[in-house]
Structure formats: C-alpha cells, structure tokens
C-alpha cells in the first residue's frame, strides 16, 4: 500500500493486552536479503513507540533464516517481507508457510519490493492473507511508521478478539468471507450479514453508508425493511433519526450509541473514504457488550483495508495511472472477448506511436514527457469519439479500437495537425500509425495487437508521421525473418555454418595472390540459405558479433594452414561488418584470433564496405591506423557504390579498392558501369592504391580491366567459391602451374 505525504492518519486510543513495560515490546521481523534494508528500517524507527510500546526488531536474511526465526518466535506482531527474496515468488511462498504450515494467523504481513510497477496477483493478496503492500522507495520513515501502526493496531485487535468471549469466534470466521469480497458493495453486504449473525438478529434493520470526501452520503447496502434505500443517497432514507445517527458517526468518525434507537458503527481506513453500519438492536443499547461491538468494528476495519488494497491492485492491473486509460492487459481482454464472438472479427485496431519520444524525454525531462503523454492521450480520446476504446499499450504508444467493421478511421487523419499545449507551451507532435482490420487477424487479441505493430513498423520504415495498413504479406514476410533468425541461432550452435574460399588472381600473370573467406549456411536438410538473406538479420540482431568472430578465427586458422603448406604469400581476405567495427572489443578479438592461430598479420586483409569506411569519420581513420599498425592490410569493398571523400581515402592509407561487380557486368555493354570501372582504375592509379575487381565471369572482362590498369580480379572466370578441402587442392594445383596455365588460356 502506498501513502502520500499529505495523507492524514488518526488512530483511536484503544486498550492494550497488558500494560507496557520495558520487557513488553512489539516484535517486528524484517525478512529481506538486502542488509541495507535492515539497517535503514531499524535506524528510521529507532526509539519509536507504537500504542505505548517500543519496538523489538528481529532479522532474517533468507528464507531459511525466516523459517528458523518463526519456529523460535511465535508472538511476532508484524513481518516486513521482501516479495522477491532469493527468487521471484519466494516471498509469497513464505507467506503460505507462515499462514498454513506455521499457523501464524495473528501476525500482520507487509509486503515490500523494489521493482517499479511490480504488483502481486490479486488472488495472491486475497488468498495469502497479506495485509499491506508497498514499494521500499515509497516508504519514508513517516509512512513506514503509519503503516506499522496500522498493522500493529490490527494485530492487537486480533489478540483482543482471541482473548474475548466465545462470541468473537464468529467474527474470526466471518472475516475470511469479508476478505474474499472484491468490491465495496459486496463487502458492505457482507458486513450486514456478519453483524446480524454476531448479534443474533435477523438480517434486516442494518444499513451501510459511505461518504467520499466532500460528497453526500450514499447507502451502499441495506437489508430487510431498509432494502429500498440500497444504492440511493442517504437522504432517501425516510427515518430521520437513523439518518442523523449515521451522519454523526460519519462526521465524528466514531461509534454512536443511542439507547432505544440503535447503534451506528464506524469503519474507516483512511481519510476521504468512510463506512458506517446502523443496527436496530430491538433492545436498550446499554444491554449490548460494547467491547464485542468494538472488536467487530476493528476486525471489519482490517478487512476493509484489504478490500481497498485489492481494488487498487485491480486498478493497477487494468488501468494506466498516468493517462487514466485502460492498459495493454485490459485492451487484450477486450480484444479477446470481441474476437470470440460469432462475428467478433469485425472491427479495426490502430496503434499510434509518438515519433522521437525518447529524444523529447531526454531533452526536456520526464515531467515534460509525462505531460506530453497526457496531452496526446486526451487528443486521441477527444478526436476519436466516445464509442472508441483507447488504451495505452507502450511507453509512447496508444491503441485505438473500433468494434464496427465499417469503422471510420479517418478521425486519425490530421489528429495532431494542431499543436498541443504542454506545460504552458505550444508543441508540434508527430505520430506514426499502424492499422489492422480484425477480419485479417488469424488469432487472438495478442496477435491483433502484434499485427498492428507490424503495420506500425512498416510505416516507420517508409516515413515517420505516416500511416500504414496491415496485410498478410507483411506479416508473413516479417514472421519469416523472425523464424530465419531463430533458426540461425540454432545453426550457429549446430555447426551448420561454414566457410568457402574464392581465389583472387593477378590479372597479368594468372598467379593466385589471395582468397576471400565467404560465409555459407547449409541447413540440416541440406538447403543452402543465401548470405544476403541471413547476414543482414545477424547484423540487426547483434548475432553478427559472435558469428563474425568465428569467421575471423576460422579464416586466420586457414591462412596459417596455407603458410604451413608453403603458400605464405597468399593473403586471406575477411569481410568485417560495421557492427563489429563499432564493438569496443573488436581490436582485442582481432589480436586474439591472430595470436591463437599463429598466422602472420601480413597474411590477413580486412574488407570493409565503402559506406562504413566513409561514414565513421575520424574514428574510422584512427581505427584503421591501429589495425594497420598490427600489420594487416585494409581493402575497401563495393567501391564506387557510395560517396567517397578522396582526402579521407588518402588519410586512411588503405591498401586496395575493390570494384563492385555491378560495374564489371557492364563492361563491353551499353551501360555506364564500364565507364565507372575505368574511372575507378584511373583513381587508383593516381592514388597509388592497388585495384581488385570482383564478379569477373568472362575472359574479355578480365582483359579489359587489365588494360584499364586493374591489377587483381576474382570471379567465376577464375574459380567459384570452394569448401576448405577443395580450396586446398585447387591452391596446390595452381601453385604447381596447372591452374595458372588454364586461367591464362
């Protein structure tokens, strides 16, 4: 239970079980695996007395400590229990042991936890007999004192009840029924039934009334001859004497006894919400046992606190407290109910996402961000109409749900054309929207929301501030990529990935001067997945870091093996992703691969794309310099497809430019690619950078490139990419001269 600083708590003076002495202390057990929580709790309450007694703190730092403590100490008043102690649900399991195995029924349990927004299930609060709940960060010393006072007061009353006459057994039995009530009206009706049973009266002549702060009194539940007044203003009650009795009890917040008329019992847990019950006793009030009624009132007050807690937890579970709208959970339940109707698939769901909200929040602060969210929520609700359900489904996204198949979603168009007023200033808000018609949804509410998010993602890819509508093709495409990524993770662990090697040839002599290591994936059923399908997925998911390191190590090992076989002059080229270059541990991984394999650094060449080389500025120049200092060569891949800065190219001091295959295909044709290849060759000659052309498939292309000044080439004209065993055979044969003659012919 959380408290506000301005909450006012007033506790009536009540009899103690025994006079307070130096030895009589309220025992408070702190069960938490954080020693700091123990110290801060004890320090904040040092020297504190509650209801005339000091506090004695008992400590348990684990579940096993707690079991030992509760076995030794049986008169503990309050347990301050961490929900997430050691495991996620260990706290609730311990509550079950306390109540049902150790039979500690009297002790009051206050749950405390750290994670923001974490709340136990409503059923857990009810079934485990938890008495209070709050975040540790919310419990200041004043608030903790108030919470402990309420708990100890409840504990004391329960002890008094147990020490009272046999009639109090009825109160104890009835409290369980009251605790199972999840609404105030239910609870009020239960109070009537329990009070009637306690006094041996028929279930009539009883009225419960509530008054919220500053509002008129209202009858919550009534029985017998007062049944007509149920759910009516208290003014509707015809008996002025009874009305006056209830109004006095609510105004004075105390029990009121009028001999010959009856008694009004006051129940209240906090300011702003009061409850009173009138009983027409049928005999003089002084013949009643006041302590019996007082014990009943105290016990009902404790139950009322639990009902209030359950209600607030229900609100937290289904409503967003910031914007006062249904949350994701409630929306999914609404969608599920709608989709399970006979024609329930008729309707439309949209997701509205605030563009650049994270940047706005970071620049202007959380208070501004919260105010912006409230303004956006209010604009959507006002713009879409009363028949549309609006919910907050993410940190900066809202869902709009129309139940009609022919819903007019045009209300979203231009919804934020006019600026919002946020904290007294005018703010232009841009939103991106994804829309799905429920007829196109194949599953439940979760799938409907997921499809709306798929449309939203599509809209963001096209243009921020746009609207995209879901179609099954988009869903199948995205789910296909998700499945492929899932399979790729498994393939990496199942050794389905392997390297192939494609020779790089000196055009003038036909001599093999290098090889490019290329990654391939063959699934368990023998199907080859194209690299352009799975490598972008690996980059977006971050899996490329692990895969890239594996490729680098295997390439270094193969290069070391080539050197041992007498081919130490042949370079091994390895493609490196931009994600790897941005990894702060890349240089360390590179050095480790070289050292572990024993390869000479001069035998390894790293290939980076032109866009990566030119897009990272001074950082890339500095990183390339450190790589070259190790002894490796650097090649710019796909050269000519980007926008290079010649000055940056010179500063990077790269060893080779790799002409993209798209320009090689046009050599000898009508396209402009051949001219671009010639320009690149001229540029390489002026800068003194060696050139290599990829994708050479014809001897004519090789000859033309050589005439242009290109020194090296690779492609199907020379050799296809080969698995390691075939590559080694090819290299041995080529070095012996047979392969070289074939290429030159």
TORLORO-554745 format. One record per residue (C-alpha): residue in three letters; x, y, z. Coordinates in steps of 0.5 Angstrom, whole numbers, padded with zeros to 4 digits, always signed. Example, Ala and Ser with C-alpha at 12.3 -4.5 7.8 and 13.67 -1.06 7.14 Angstrom:
<pabas>
ALA+0025-0009+0016/SER+0027-0002+0014/
</pabas>
This chain:
<pabas>
UNK+0000+0000+0000/UNK+0003+0007-0002/UNK+0002+0013+0002/UNK+0002+0021+0000/UNK+0006+0025+0005/UNK-0001+0029+0006/UNK-0005+0023+0008/UNK-0007+0024+0015/UNK-0008+0018+0020/UNK-0012+0019+0026/UNK-0012+0013+0031/UNK-0016+0012+0037/UNK-0014+0010+0044/UNK-0015+0003+0045/UNK-0014-0002+0051/UNK-0007-0006+0051/UNK-0007-0013+0052/UNK-0002-0011+0058/UNK+0001-0005+0061/UNK+0007-0003+0057/UNK+0014-0005+0061/UNK+0021-0005+0059/UNK+0020-0012+0057/UNK+0014-0011+0053/UNK+0016-0010+0046/UNK+0012-0010+0039/UNK+0016-0015+0036/UNK+0018-0013+0028/UNK+0021-0018+0024/UNK+0025-0016+0018/UNK+0026-0021+0012/UNK+0030-0018+0007/UNK+0036-0021+0003/UNK+0039-0013+0003/UNK+0043-0012+0009/UNK+0042-0004+0008/UNK+0034-0005+0008/UNK+0035-0008+0015/UNK+0040-0002+0017/UNK+0035+0003+0014/UNK+0029+0001+0017/UNK+0032+0000+0024/UNK+0035+0007+0024/UNK+0029+0010+0022/UNK+0025+0007+0027/UNK+0030+0008+0033/UNK+0027+0010+0039/UNK+0020+0010+0037/UNK+0014+0007+0041/UNK+0007+0005+0038/UNK+0001+0004+0042/UNK+0005+0005+0048/UNK+0010+0000+0047/UNK+0017+0000+0044/UNK+0019-0004+0038/UNK+0024-0010+0038/UNK+0027-0012+0031/UNK+0028-0019+0029/UNK+0032-0020+0023/UNK+0032-0026+0017/UNK+0037-0025+0011/UNK+0034-0031+0007/UNK+0028-0036+0007/UNK+0032-0041+0011/UNK+0033-0036+0016/UNK+0026-0034+0017/UNK+0024-0041+0018/UNK+0028-0041+0024/UNK+0026-0035+0026/UNK+0019-0036+0026/UNK+0020-0043+0029/UNK+0023-0040+0035/UNK+0019-0033+0036/UNK+0011-0034+0036/UNK+0009-0027+0038/UNK+0011-0023+0033/UNK+0007-0017+0031/UNK+0009-0015+0024/UNK+0013-0018+0019/UNK+0016-0013+0014/UNK+0017-0018+0008/UNK+0021-0017+0001/UNK+0017-0020-0004/UNK+0023-0022-0009/UNK+0028-0025-0003/UNK+0032-0030-0007/UNK+0027-0032-0012/UNK+0021-0028-0016/UNK+0016-0032-0012/UNK+0020-0034-0005/UNK+0016-0028-0001/UNK+0009-0031-0003/UNK+0011-0038-0002/UNK+0014-0036+0005/UNK+0007-0033+0007/UNK+0004-0039+0005/UNK+0008-0043+0010/UNK+0007-0037+0015/UNK+0000-0038+0015/UNK-0002-0045+0013/UNK+0004-0049+0016/UNK+0007-0045+0022/UNK-0001-0043+0023/UNK+0002-0036+0025/UNK-0005-0033+0024/UNK-0005-0026+0028/UNK+0002-0024+0025/UNK+0001-0018+0020/UNK+0005-0018+0014/UNK+0007-0012+0010/UNK+0010-0014+0003/UNK+0016-0009+0001/UNK+0019-0010-0006/UNK+0024-0006-0010/UNK+0022-0007-0018/UNK+0018-0001-0020/UNK+0011-0003-0022/UNK+0011-0010-0019/UNK+0005-0012-0016/UNK+0003-0019-0014/UNK-0003-0022-0017/UNK-0010-0020-0014/UNK-0011-0027-0012/UNK-0005-0028-0008/UNK-0006-0021-0004/UNK-0013-0025-0002/UNK-0011-0032-0001/UNK-0005-0031+0002/UNK-0008-0026+0008/UNK-0003-0020+0006/UNK-0004-0014+0010/UNK-0001-0009+0007/UNK+0004-0007+0001/UNK+0009-0002-0002/UNK+0015+0000-0005/UNK+0021+0001-0001/UNK+0023+0007-0004/UNK+0016+0010-0003/UNK+0016+0008+0005/UNK+0019+0014+0008/UNK+0020+0014+0016/UNK+0014+0017+0017/UNK+0010+0013+0012/UNK+0013+0007+0015/UNK+0011+0009+0022/UNK+0004+0010+0020/UNK+0004+0003+0016/UNK+0007-0001+0022/UNK+0002+0003+0027/UNK-0004+0001+0023/UNK-0001-0006+0023/UNK+0000-0007+0030/UNK-0006-0004+0032/UNK-0009-0009+0027/UNK-0005-0015+0031/UNK-0007-0012+0038/UNK-0014-0012+0036/UNK-0014-0019+0034/UNK-0010-0021+0040/UNK-0016-0018+0044/UNK-0021-0022+0040/UNK-0018-0028+0041/UNK-0018-0027+0049/UNK-0025-0025+0049/UNK-0032-0028+0050/UNK-0034-0034+0045/UNK-0038-0030+0041/UNK-0032-0027+0038/UNK-0030-0033+0034/UNK-0036-0031+0030/UNK-0032-0025+0028/UNK-0026-0029+0026/UNK-0030-0034+0022/UNK-0033-0028+0018/UNK-0027-0024+0017/UNK-0025-0029+0012/UNK-0031-0028+0008/UNK-0030-0021+0008/UNK-0023-0022+0006/UNK-0026-0025-0001/UNK-0030-0019-0002/UNK-0027-0016-0008/UNK-0032-0010-0009/UNK-0034-0005-0003/UNK-0042-0006-0005/UNK-0040-0014-0004/UNK-0036-0012+0003/UNK-0042-0008+0006/UNK-0047-0013+0004/UNK-0042-0018+0008/UNK-0042-0013+0014/UNK-0049-0013+0015/UNK-0049-0021+0015/UNK-0044-0022+0019/UNK-0046-0016+0024/UNK-0053-0020+0024/UNK-0050-0026+0026/UNK-0046-0024+0031/UNK-0052-0020+0035/UNK-0056-0026+0034/UNK-0061-0021+0030/UNK-0065-0022+0023/UNK-0061-0019+0017/UNK-0065-0013+0017/UNK-0065-0006+0020/UNK-0058-0005+0018/UNK-0055+0000+0013/UNK-0048+0001+0011/UNK-0047+0008+0008/UNK-0040+0011+0005/UNK-0038+0019+0004/UNK-0032+0020+0000/UNK-0029+0027+0002/UNK-0034+0033+0001/UNK-0039+0029-0003/UNK-0046+0027+0000/UNK-0047+0020+0004/UNK-0049+0014+0000/UNK-0053+0008+0002/UNK-0048+0002+0000/UNK-0052-0004+0002/UNK-0058-0005+0006/UNK-0063-0011+0008/UNK-0070-0012+0011/UNK-0074-0006+0011/UNK-0069-0002+0009/UNK-0067-0005+0003/UNK-0071+0000-0002/UNK-0065+0005+0000/UNK-0060+0001-0003/UNK-0055+0005-0008/UNK-0059+0011-0006/UNK-0057+0018-0003/UNK-0057+0017+0005/UNK-0063+0023+0004/UNK-0067+0018+0001/UNK-0068+0014+0008/UNK-0075+0016+0011/UNK-0073+0015+0018/UNK-0069+0022+0020/UNK-0067+0019+0027/UNK-0063+0014+0023/UNK-0060+0019+0018/UNK-0058+0023+0024/UNK-0054+0017+0027/UNK-0051+0015+0021/UNK-0049+0022+0019/UNK-0046+0023+0027/UNK-0042+0017+0026/UNK-0039+0019+0019/UNK-0038+0026+0021/UNK-0035+0025+0028/UNK-0031+0018+0025/UNK-0033+0014+0032/UNK-0039+0010+0034/UNK-0045+0013+0036/UNK-0050+0009+0041/UNK-0057+0012+0042/UNK-0061+0008+0048/UNK-0067+0006+0045/UNK-0066+0007+0038/UNK-0060+0003+0036/UNK-0052+0004+0034/UNK-0048+0006+0029/UNK-0041+0003+0028/UNK-0036+0007+0024/UNK-0031+0004+0020/UNK-0025+0007+0016/UNK-0018+0006+0014/UNK-0016+0013+0011/UNK-0019+0020+0010/UNK-0023+0021+0004/UNK-0027+0014+0005/UNK-0031+0013+0011/UNK-0036+0007+0012/UNK-0041+0006+0018/UNK-0047+0001+0019/UNK-0053+0002+0023/UNK-0056-0004+0027/UNK-0063-0003+0030/UNK-0062-0007+0036/UNK-0069-0008+0039/UNK-0067-0007+0046/UNK-0063-0002+0050/UNK-0056+0000+0048/UNK-0053-0001+0055/UNK-0055-0008+0055/UNK-0050-0009+0049/UNK-0043-0011+0050/UNK-0039-0005+0048/UNK-0033-0009+0047/UNK-0036-0014+0043/UNK-0038-0009+0038/UNK-0031-0005+0038/UNK-0028-0012+0037/UNK-0032-0013+0031/UNK-0031-0006+0028/UNK-0024-0006+0029/UNK-0024-0013+0025/UNK-0028-0010+0020/UNK-0023-0004+0019/UNK-0018-0009+0018/UNK-0022-0013+0013/UNK-0024-0006+0009/UNK-0016-0004+0009/UNK-0015-0011+0005/UNK-0021-0010+0000/UNK-0019-0003-0001/UNK-0012-0006-0003/UNK-0015-0011-0008/UNK-0019-0005-0011/UNK-0013-0001-0012/UNK-0009-0007-0015/UNK-0014-0008-0019/UNK-0014-0001-0022/UNK-0006-0002-0023/UNK-0007-0009-0027/UNK-0012-0006-0032/UNK-0011+0002-0032/UNK-0005+0006-0033/UNK-0005+0011-0027/UNK-0001+0017-0031/UNK-0006+0018-0037/UNK-0012+0015-0034/UNK-0014+0010-0039/UNK-0014+0002-0040/UNK-0007-0001-0040/UNK-0005-0006-0045/UNK-0008-0012-0041/UNK-0015-0009-0041/UNK-0014-0008-0048/UNK-0012-0015-0050/UNK-0018-0018-0046/UNK-0023-0013-0049/UNK-0020-0016-0056/UNK-0020-0023-0054/UNK-0028-0022-0052/UNK-0029-0019-0058/UNK-0026-0024-0063/UNK-0029-0030-0060/UNK-0036-0027-0061/UNK-0039-0030-0067/UNK-0038-0024-0072/UNK-0032-0022-0067/UNK-0027-0021-0072/UNK-0031-0014-0075/UNK-0027-0008-0072/UNK-0021-0004-0073/UNK-0015-0003-0069/UNK-0010+0002-0069/UNK-0003+0003-0066/UNK-0001+0011-0065/UNK+0006+0012-0064/UNK+0010+0019-0062/UNK+0015+0020-0066/UNK+0022+0021-0063/UNK+0019+0021-0056/UNK+0026+0018-0053/UNK+0029+0024-0055/UNK+0024+0029-0053/UNK+0024+0026-0046/UNK+0032+0026-0045/UNK+0032+0033-0048/UNK+0026+0036-0043/UNK+0026+0031-0038/UNK+0021+0026-0035/UNK+0016+0032-0033/UNK+0015+0034-0039/UNK+0015+0027-0042/UNK+0009+0026-0038/UNK+0005+0032-0039/UNK+0006+0030-0047/UNK+0003+0023-0046/UNK-0003+0026-0042/UNK-0004+0031-0048/UNK-0003+0026-0053/UNK-0008+0021-0050/UNK-0013+0027-0049/UNK-0013+0029-0056/UNK-0014+0022-0058/UNK-0020+0021-0054/UNK-0023+0027-0056/UNK-0021+0026-0063/UNK-0024+0019-0064/UNK-0030+0020-0060/UNK-0034+0016-0054/UNK-0035+0010-0058/UNK-0028+0008-0059/UNK-0024+0005-0054/UNK-0017+0008-0053/UNK-0011+0005-0049/UNK-0004+0006-0047/UNK+0000+0000-0050/UNK+0007+0002-0049/UNK+0012+0008-0046/UNK+0010+0012-0052/UNK+0004+0008-0056/UNK-0003+0008-0055/UNK-0008+0003-0058/UNK-0015+0006-0061/UNK-0020+0000-0062/UNK-0027+0001-0066/UNK-0031-0005-0066/UNK-0035-0004-0072/UNK-0033-0007-0079/UNK-0034+0000-0083/UNK-0031+0004-0077/UNK-0029+0011-0080/UNK-0021+0011-0078/UNK-0021+0018-0082/UNK-0021+0021-0075/UNK-0014+0019-0074/UNK-0012+0024-0080/UNK-0009+0030-0078/UNK-0011+0029-0071/UNK-0004+0033-0069/UNK-0004+0038-0074/UNK-0006+0043-0069/UNK+0000+0044-0064/UNK-0001+0041-0056/UNK+0000+0045-0050/UNK+0005+0042-0046/UNK+0007+0045-0039/UNK+0004+0052-0042/UNK+0008+0052-0049/UNK+0006+0050-0056/UNK+0008+0043-0058/UNK+0008+0040-0065/UNK+0007+0033-0064/UNK+0009+0028-0070/UNK+0006+0021-0069/UNK+0006+0015-0074/UNK+0000+0010-0074/UNK-0001+0002-0076/UNK-0008+0000-0077/UNK-0010-0007-0078/UNK-0017-0010-0079/UNK-0019-0015-0075/UNK-0022-0019-0081/UNK-0015-0020-0083/UNK-0013-0023-0076/UNK-0012-0030-0075/UNK-0011-0031-0068/UNK-0013-0028-0061/UNK-0012-0020-0058/UNK-0005-0021-0058/UNK-0004-0023-0065/UNK-0008-0017-0067/UNK-0004-0012-0063/UNK+0002-0015-0066/UNK+0000-0014-0073/UNK-0002-0007-0071/UNK+0005-0006-0069/UNK+0008-0010-0075/UNK+0004-0004-0079/UNK+0007+0001-0075/UNK+0014-0002-0076/UNK+0012-0001-0084/UNK+0010+0006-0083/UNK+0016+0008-0079/UNK+0021+0004-0085/UNK+0017+0008-0090/UNK+0017+0015-0087/UNK+0016+0018-0080/UNK+0009+0021-0079/UNK+0006+0016-0084/UNK+0000+0011-0084/UNK+0001+0004-0086/UNK-0005-0001-0086/UNK-0003-0009-0084/UNK-0003-0014-0090/UNK-0002-0021-0089/UNK+0004-0021-0094/UNK+0008-0016-0089/UNK+0006-0021-0083/UNK+0009-0027-0087/UNK+0015-0023-0089/UNK+0017-0021-0082/UNK+0015-0027-0079/UNK+0019-0031-0084/UNK+0025-0027-0082/UNK+0024-0028-0075/UNK+0024-0035-0076/UNK+0030-0035-0080/UNK+0034-0031-0074/UNK+0031-0036-0069/UNK+0034-0042-0074/UNK+0040-0038-0075/UNK+0042-0038-0068/UNK+0041-0046-0067/UNK+0045-0046-0074/UNK+0051-0043-0070/UNK+0051-0048-0065/UNK+0050-0054-0069/UNK+0056-0052-0074/UNK+0051-0051-0080/UNK+0056-0045-0082/UNK+0062-0046-0086/UNK+0067-0042-0090/UNK+0068-0042-0097/UNK+0074-0039-0101/UNK+0075-0036-0107/UNK+0081-0034-0110/UNK+0084-0027-0112/UNK+0088-0027-0118/UNK+0094-0023-0121/UNK+0091-0021-0128/UNK+0098-0020-0131/UNK+0101-0027-0129/UNK+0095-0031-0127/UNK+0098-0032-0120/UNK+0094-0033-0114/UNK+0095-0028-0109/UNK+0090-0028-0104/UNK+0083-0031-0103/UNK+0077-0028-0100/UNK+0073-0032-0094/UNK+0066-0032-0095/UNK+0061-0035-0090/UNK+0055-0040-0092/UNK+0050-0044-0088/UNK+0047-0050-0090/UNK+0041-0053-0086/UNK+0040-0060-0083/UNK+0036-0062-0089/UNK+0042-0060-0094/UNK+0039-0053-0096/UNK+0043-0047-0097/UNK+0041-0040-0095/UNK+0044-0034-0099/UNK+0048-0030-0095/UNK+0044-0024-0097/UNK+0038-0027-0093/UNK+0042-0028-0086/UNK+0047-0024-0086/UNK+0043-0017-0085/UNK+0039-0021-0080/UNK+0045-0023-0076/UNK+0047-0015-0076/UNK+0041-0013-0074/UNK+0040-0018-0068/UNK+0047-0017-0066/UNK+0049-0024-0067/UNK+0054-0022-0072/UNK+0059-0020-0066/UNK+0059-0028-0065/UNK+0059-0030-0072/UNK+0064-0025-0074/UNK+0069-0027-0069/UNK+0068-0034-0071/UNK+0069-0033-0078/UNK+0075-0029-0077/UNK+0078-0034-0073/UNK+0077-0040-0078/UNK+0080-0035-0083/UNK+0086-0034-0079/UNK+0087-0041-0078/UNK+0086-0043-0085/UNK+0091-0038-0087/UNK+0096-0041-0082/UNK+0095-0047-0085/UNK+0096-0044-0092/UNK+0103-0042-0090/UNK+0105-0049-0087/UNK+0103-0052-0094/UNK+0108-0047-0097/UNK+0103-0041-0099/UNK+0105-0036-0094/UNK+0105-0031-0099/UNK+0097-0032-0101/UNK+0093-0027-0097/UNK+0087-0028-0093/UNK+0081-0023-0094/UNK+0076-0023-0089/UNK+0069-0018-0089/UNK+0068-0015-0083/UNK+0061-0012-0081/UNK+0060-0005-0079/UNK+0057-0008-0072/UNK+0064-0011-0071/UNK+0068-0005-0072/UNK+0063-0001-0067/UNK+0065-0006-0062/UNK+0070-0003-0057/UNK+0073-0010-0056/UNK+0074-0011-0064/UNK+0081-0010-0063/UNK+0082-0015-0058/UNK+0078-0020-0061/UNK+0083-0019-0067/UNK+0089-0020-0064/UNK+0087-0026-0060/UNK+0085-0029-0067/UNK+0092-0028-0070/UNK+0096-0030-0064/UNK+0092-0036-0062/UNK+0092-0038-0070/UNK+0099-0037-0070/UNK+0098-0033-0077/UNK+0103-0028-0079/UNK+0099-0021-0079/UNK+0101-0019-0086/UNK+0097-0025-0089/UNK+0091-0022-0087/UNK+0087-0017-0090/UNK+0080-0014-0087/UNK+0075-0012-0092/UNK+0070-0006-0090/UNK+0065-0003-0095/UNK+0066+0004-0098/UNK+0060+0007-0094/UNK+0063+0004-0087/UNK+0070+0007-0089/UNK+0067+0014-0090/UNK+0061+0014-0085/UNK+0065+0014-0079/UNK+0070+0020-0080/UNK+0076+0021-0076/UNK+0074+0015-0071/UNK+0075+0010-0077/UNK+0081+0013-0079/UNK+0084+0012-0072/UNK+0082+0005-0072/UNK+0084+0003-0079/UNK+0091+0006-0077/UNK+0091+0002-0071/UNK+0089-0004-0075/UNK+0095-0003-0080/UNK+0100-0002-0074/UNK+0099-0009-0072/UNK+0101-0011-0079/UNK+0094-0012-0083/UNK+0092-0010-0090/UNK+0086-0006-0091/UNK+0081-0006-0097/UNK+0075-0002-0099/UNK+0070-0007-0101/UNK+0064-0005-0106/UNK+0068+0001-0108/UNK+0064+0006-0113/UNK+0057+0005-0110/UNK+0058+0010-0104/UNK+0060+0017-0104/UNK+0068+0017-0102/UNK+0072+0023-0100/UNK+0079+0023-0103/UNK+0082+0026-0097/UNK+0079+0021-0092/UNK+0081+0016-0097/UNK+0088+0018-0097/UNK+0089+0019-0090/UNK+0086+0012-0088/UNK+0092+0009-0092/UNK+0088+0003-0095/UNK+0092-0002-0099/UNK+0086-0004-0104/UNK+0080-0001-0107/UNK+0075-0007-0109/UNK+0071-0005-0115/UNK+0064-0007-0115/UNK+0061-0013-0119/UNK+0055-0008-0122/UNK+0060-0004-0126/UNK+0064-0010-0128/UNK+0058-0013-0131/UNK+0057-0007-0136/UNK+0064-0008-0139/UNK+0063-0008-0146/UNK+0056-0007-0146/UNK+0051+0000-0147/UNK+0051+0001-0139/UNK+0055+0006-0136/UNK+0058+0001-0131/UNK+0064+0000-0135/UNK+0066+0008-0135/UNK+0066+0008-0128/UNK+0070+0002-0127/UNK+0075+0006-0132/UNK+0075+0012-0127/UNK+0076+0008-0121/UNK+0082+0005-0124/UNK+0085+0012-0126/UNK+0083+0014-0119/UNK+0087+0008-0116/UNK+0093+0009-0121/UNK+0093+0017-0118/UNK+0093+0015-0111/UNK+0098+0009-0112/UNK+0092+0004-0109/UNK+0092-0003-0112/UNK+0085-0005-0115/UNK+0082-0011-0115/UNK+0075-0013-0119/UNK+0070-0018-0117/UNK+0065-0021-0121/UNK+0069-0023-0127/UNK+0066-0028-0131/UNK+0069-0027-0138/UNK+0076-0027-0140/UNK+0074-0021-0144/UNK+0072-0017-0138/UNK+0079-0019-0135/UNK+0083-0017-0141/UNK+0079-0010-0141/UNK+0080-0009-0134/UNK+0088-0010-0134/UNK+0088-0005-0140/UNK+0085+0000-0135/UNK+0090-0001-0130/UNK+0087-0006-0125/UNK+0092-0011-0122/UNK+0087-0016-0119/UNK+0081-0020-0120/UNK+0076-0025-0117/UNK+0070-0029-0120/UNK+0067-0035-0123/UNK+0072-0034-0129/UNK+0078-0036-0125/UNK+0074-0040-0120/UNK+0068-0041-0116/UNK+0068-0041-0108/UNK+0070-0047-0105/UNK+0070-0051-0099/UNK+0076-0052-0095/UNK+0078-0058-0098/UNK+0077-0057-0105/UNK+0081-0050-0104/UNK+0087-0053-0101/UNK+0087-0058-0107/UNK+0086-0052-0112/UNK+0091-0048-0109/UNK+0097-0054-0109/UNK+0095-0055-0117/UNK+0095-0047-0118/UNK+0102-0047-0115/UNK+0105-0052-0119/UNK+0103-0049-0125/UNK+0097-0053-0128/UNK+0092-0048-0125/UNK+0096-0042-0128/UNK+0096-0044-0135/UNK+0089-0046-0135/UNK+0087-0039-0133/UNK+0092-0035-0138/UNK+0089-0040-0144/
</pabas>
